[in-house]
Amino acid sequence: MKYAIYQMEIIAGNPEANRQNVKQWIENVVQEEQPDTVLLPEMWNTGYALGELANTADRDGEPTASFLSSLAKTHNINIVGGSIGNQKADKFYNTSLVFDRNGELVYQYDKIHLVPMLNEHQYLTGGQKKVHTFVLDHVKMGLIICYDLRFPELSRQLALDGAQVMHIVAEWPAARKDHWKALQLARAIENQFFVVSSNAVGTYNGTEYAGESMIIDPWGTQLKTGSAKNTGTITTTLDLSIVSKIRRDVPVFASRVPEMYE
Ligand SMILES: NC(=O)CCC(=O)C(=O)O
């Protein structure tokens, strides 16, 4: 499966400009790279202008859901749609939407863990539904959003559910860039799955984002890493056969003693 990741500079508070940017990127990357699956970063419609969500967030996933569905179908690609600022009833969520090649919505997830350091609790509501895997091109996959990366229980749950690829969508600040890298490597190694991440670049309201979107294999090898500063496209073809090989060679899942820690 060939991936293309968009390491994007998000214009905070301007969803229309961000949608135009994503559309242009998808059209270009399809022509130049012919990916099977593309990945976008966290909150790419609104950015972290959280105080403006009443005017900028989607309503029940629209218009982003129709926008991404149409792009997926037109270009025959899977779109792991990062996440968006999204209003449901009178609450705001950080919501991920995943579309298959037919433009069908195959997964929807609201970020569970809200970030105290970014004051998310003041503006957002945490998701109330458990994570589960979804399937794209016959491959089981999972997705978590940014701060969720610090809670290994989520990734382990998805690995136990059979995920071979874990997506991490983020606007991770440069101030904690070492954590961004180390935690992704740890999740890939301990769960023996591919980690494919998309982080933002640029600065909003004094917070600089770390970039360094990554593709890490289940052995912990960094196959590709984006720039720390610049927007760009990161591509790689995943050899999924190495998941079962590594799980055979280092049989962590067979060695678990869940009754000792669950
Ligand atoms: N957008 C985020 O979830 C940022 C997470 C973060 O800043 C951290 O975990 O550190």
The ligand as an SDF file (V2000), in Angstrom:
LIG
                    3D

 10  9  0  0  0  0  0  0  0  0999 V2000
   -2.8300   18.6480   19.6660 N   0  0  0  0  0  0  0  0  0  0  0  0
   -2.3740   17.8760   20.6270 C   0  0  0  0  0  0  0  0  0  0  0  0
   -3.0120   16.9190   21.0180 O   0  0  0  0  0  0  0  0  0  0  0  0
   -1.0300   18.2580   21.1920 C   0  0  0  0  0  0  0  0  0  0  0  0
   -0.4980   17.2450   22.1990 C   0  0  0  0  0  0  0  0  0  0  0  0
    0.6510   17.8080   22.9830 C   0  0  0  0  0  0  0  0  0  0  0  0
    0.9370   18.9910   22.9340 O   0  0  0  0  0  0  0  0  0  0  0  0
    1.4340   16.8980   23.8250 C   0  0  0  0  0  0  0  0  0  0  0  0
    1.0190   15.7490   24.0310 O   0  0  0  0  0  0  0  0  0  0  0  0
    2.5010   17.3180   24.3070 O   0  0  0  0  0  0  0  0  0  0  0  0
  1  2  1  0
  2  3  2  0
  2  4  1  0
  4  5  1  0
  5  6  1  0
  6  7  2  0
  6  8  1  0
  8  9  2  0
  8 10  1  0
M  END
$$$$
